[in-house]
Amino acid sequence: MTERSPDQAPFAIYWRLSSLYFWFFALLGAMLPYWSLYLENRGFGYLQIATLMATIQLTKIISPNLWGWLGDRTGQRVRLVRLGSVMGALCFIGVFFEPGFYGLMFVMLAFTFFWNAVLPLYEVITLQGLGKHRERYGKVRLWGSVGFIASVALVGLVLEYVSLRWLPAILMPLFAGIVMAAFWVPSQSGSIKPSRSPGQLKAVLFQSSVMAFFAMNILLQVSHGAYYTFFSIHLTSIGYDKLEVGLLWSLGVLAEIGLFLLMHRVFQRFSVRMIALMALVLTLLRWCLIAEYSQIVAVLIIAQLLHAASYGALHAVSVNYIHSYFGHQHHGQGQALYSGLTFGAGGAVGAWLSGFLVEWQGTAFAFWGSAAAIFIALIVAAIWLRSPPEPRPS
């Protein structure tokens, strides 16, 4: 039976594309807030926790670029997503043997090598699968945020009653959900003529605005290192329980959902460059509030609502840049570079550096380090970043 094209059946493909976002970010929602607490429960020190959390980001430097290159060369992105989903789940089973520091690092490197390849490939599949209905991207992507919220709140509630040692077992059904969703993706989505023009890619990369775009995003993810690694530990150390921690994480993603629903109106009113600059200013404010006023619930709520800027707005801006600068033939590699250099290198450096700052002056000081990184990103963007051109044709 032949698949109907996305332009003929936009609403049918909408649900099939949304499913993998839901399960992928549900897994992320179960890991990000609680994995550092799990590692602390296992007896690892702050620098060891920072190193292990950096490992999750580290494979994003190589994995998305390798898999993105394969996707662009072969055009078989859906098959690669399915392979990555299955292998990631199988590798994660090694956690159940409760290896020591180096053993756990190896397990995390193995499963994230496959897991981190899935999303960059899938972003390309989604945009191409939607066809001329690309404006529905935000509505597809928001289901990832829904999955994150549902997962982080539910897991936080469960962990109030069971030991953190059960966290790996809680994660396994979510891995299974990702695998099932990957095999529900229409097989023709993301299949395009393979790319054969590496010179064109280099020409794009060496544009000053493109380099500024990547520098801004690397520093943005460096600034998130303390948040993704020590935010939960920071909150529990000042008296918040696990359910409250989960709800605060969920609040940030709820704000992100609200922004995704309105993002098309924001793009109509402001230039892409202006949105990026405003989001960076709000991100700077967010880290300062967390560093200084986390014990005040009302202020912490405001800081978490600013997640709409620090992740939601800047991610939407970045998707716009990647699509505009890299076009269809290099879209996979552009998305992979974005993931590898920013979430990968930037996230790993941020997580690792935050470990040193926490060891030196505590978790609050690490967020002042985040503020310093985003301040530099703001300067880079203000001087060199320009709004992207119209998307390049296939």
Summary of the structure (lengths in Angstrom):
residues: 394
radius of gyration: 19.8
end to end distance: 27.4
largest distance: 62.0
contacts: 1473
relative contact order: 0.16
helix: 82%
strand: 0%
